[in-house]
């Protein structure tokens, strides 16, 4: 890595540690599954390898990991169990599942024997290639167990689940012109931070608690592409909400999303000049961003009928069930919400 890139990464590390240090505390005395390092920095086009480790486990015989990420920013290229791992050489690794469309990996490993091991150690190494600038979470997906829908779990030889705490991570993909903008919001004497990672100049930031709206201006050289990731506490947007809307000026704009237990990471692009950005909570069926479902929303979905993701006029907001196409079920879904309005 050249000297300029090294300096850039150093500056990014400093500001991001300020933003995220409260999130990634040291593991508790109990069992934990940990993304290590919890913050990784990589130049666009390069690869980054993260370890997933387990600490303070007792009687471990089987583990499964589902790790979520934003495939618009990073793609998984390899999964391996390192030589130095908690099972030693006595394990069976099932073929991992890598989905760079949905953004997850699923890894299952079992000890070659009907006994358990104790202690701390590596579970798996995951390699990613950086696709576009932005911030992606590395989320240890943890549905409640026991359940057939368990994604990440630790298990004893008798199939009993082992309780654990998941500790997520992030990957920050950098490129020329990208800077971090850290903003502080105080609500009821409690301090929160919003990080905006962008190649635009960010000004006039504001968060309206009552309407749960993040607002700012993004400015860049006319004719170039602006790219922004907003890392925000989940509580800022979720409320009584089913979806998130991004407006660039007044136009609903596609975005990609990754998240962990505490933060949303919202990434989107736009054509530069000076753009007014609004990010807010809304309801399913709100297509134009007015937080209501009316005839115009139903008409937009109806007119998009038959379209597929990748089409030149594709509007992801009309794909209510997120299956990559607009069909009868999407029209029926927005019609079902007719008359509803968002409320905090």
Buried (B, 14 or more C-beta within 10 A) or exposed (E): EEEEBEEBBEEBBEBBEEBBEEBBEEBEEEBBBBBEBBBBBBBBEEEBBBBBBBBBBEBBBBBBBBBBBBBBBBBBEEBBBEEEBBBEEEBEBEEBEBEBEEBBBBBBBBBEEEEBBEEBBBBBBBBBBBBBBBBBBBBBBBEEBEEEEBBBBBBBBEEEBBEBBBBBBBBBBBBEBBBBBBBEBEEEEEEBBBBBBBBBBBEEBEBEEEBBBBBBBBBBEEEEEBBBBBBBBEEBBBBEBBBBBBBBEEEBBEBBBBBBBBBBBBBBBBEBBEBEBBBBBBBBBBBBBBBBBBEEBBEBBBBBEEBEEEEEEBBBBBBBEEEEBBBEEBBEBBBEBEEBEBEE
